[in-house]
């Protein structure tokens, strides 16, 4: 009597869960279809070459110019700067937390770092605009404090928690037996960390870095507020840039519905989507490959 | 279908105008320029307090979007920081809408610099060359020997459009210009940077900035109203046909020196001469 009702309950729960999983897939699918539907028409206005490699972004001039090369370079540049700061900082913090810090310290510090991720991006942007920008002008004699470096620094601020938290989980998951074996063989603690623990957790650390980078490239508010917004190719760390999300956020409200500018902005969204997709695929690949290596 | 709804709404508006007893809740949908938005919000509050039967739904989406919404019958009043374009008049005609313009305030754009900048005056030609990237050092316009950091508004804003029309005259703003998303962001960027120049609406002027004279004229409410100030523009609202009924009530309120025009100066624009 109870067995069939149990079985029915099981099936019901299984279906509900499958439905929930299906929902997010469906939403992602619909968003993608919409994105490409609204973005692709831009190629009837400009050629793909002029769009991707064009240097001039004058969407409202007459005639308009839709060259997004400086925007792509801007996005790549801020991501590179932020990664250069956030990855070493995040991974080293994670290593310190798992290998060196006492348990009690770790129990306090880790949630605090994760709390950093909860800082609203507009607050980080405001800090960059009001405090950091004038400071950069004073310290580095930069023409403007609203620049590539400032944006990279603020983005690093936001991606350190992601990187640190995931890398810490990965390092923590390395079996104690591995560490003990290494120490038993006469390796020092430093050697154990660098040669045994970190390589064993490599896939997790790689995933952490990739997720941190995809967060940087997609972040909008911070780059809108502190990157400066000039559509040029940066030649120095202190040149202003106009990353793709900033252009979309600043211009979408005024772009006329289904007009050329509107389609161009959606096409930028498409490019941005492909970038994050690539980062996520790479993160998966790293995870897969190293799982096999460990086995 | 559209014609039926339009006829119906005209009928309703007519009924309201004719009847001495105010109907139940009447709603006016207002959309458009974010430059005009603060005026409308400020005046709108007082208007609704004075006319309990009428409610205003005010949203900002930009001048272009407002006029488009008016043409498509999606709003009753469009706010705009620029005059209507010929293409937009045509679009309205195609849908049976005749946008009618009413000026409600004057907005003057003022070039501003850091308070420590010794430069006091620029000509419109110099401004154009600075923004086009032809003049890149302050010493070329009588200032210190230092590079000029050009701060502009985003290409989509009404303020940028006005600047393009009145100063740039067909030239393009150099790509190296810092494009900021709001008047407030320009104030922030310029007040914190000795090398910077920017332009903002008159209402955003404060003591953290130095306003520049242009062509020998100082930016004041008087010079803006008399059109002596070279970068002044009128702010408009557009209605379908001459304002009538509830719309007319609101327009009259906005133009009243003691009511709407007070709101205009309170949010930092220049009231129309009366």
Interface residues (C-beta under 8 A of the other chain):
Chain A: X55 X56 X57 X58 X59 X60 X61 X70 X129 X130 X133 X134 X137 X143 X144 X145 X146 X224 X225 X228 X229 X230 X231 X232 X240 X242 X249 X250 X251 X253 X254 X255 X256 X257 X261
Chain B: X61 X62 X64 X65 X68 X147 X149 X154 X155 X156 X157 X160 X161 X172 X175 X176 X177 X178 X179 X180 X181 X185 X188 X189 X192 X193 X195 X196
